[in-house]
Amino acid sequence: MAERLTSDFWVSAYLTRLRLHDIPAFITAKGDKTAGAVLVKLNTLDGQAVCYQRSFDLMSGERAWVVLAEGDEPAVDASIAKQRSFDRDLWVIEVEDRAGRHLLDQEGLA
């Protein structure tokens, strides 16, 4: 049985990986340190944004990042606020990158 990383540890490692690629990112909402879910908002600094959430595929057992919301940044922010309204343990990380890099597709981040 694989051990799960705590949310706090995963967030810290993710922010470090982004920093090593010179991609600005910051925590906009801090959730439960042990088991809080994580949303990643990618802000492309042109008025557009995409919010990713980690999903678990029951058939394969794989974890993958899927799009929760995308479009105008205010609409994405509203979607994130809605999620936070019923899950106060939720972490939200905002990544700012004009090229759209978020690194979620790299090994070890699923």
Buried (B, 14 or more C-beta within 10 A) or exposed (E): EEEEEBBBEBBEEBBEBBEEEEBEBEBBBBBBEEEBBBBBBBBBEEEBBBBBBBBEEEEEEEEBBEEBBBEEBEBBBEBBEEBBEEBEBBBBBBBBBEEEBBBBEEEEBE
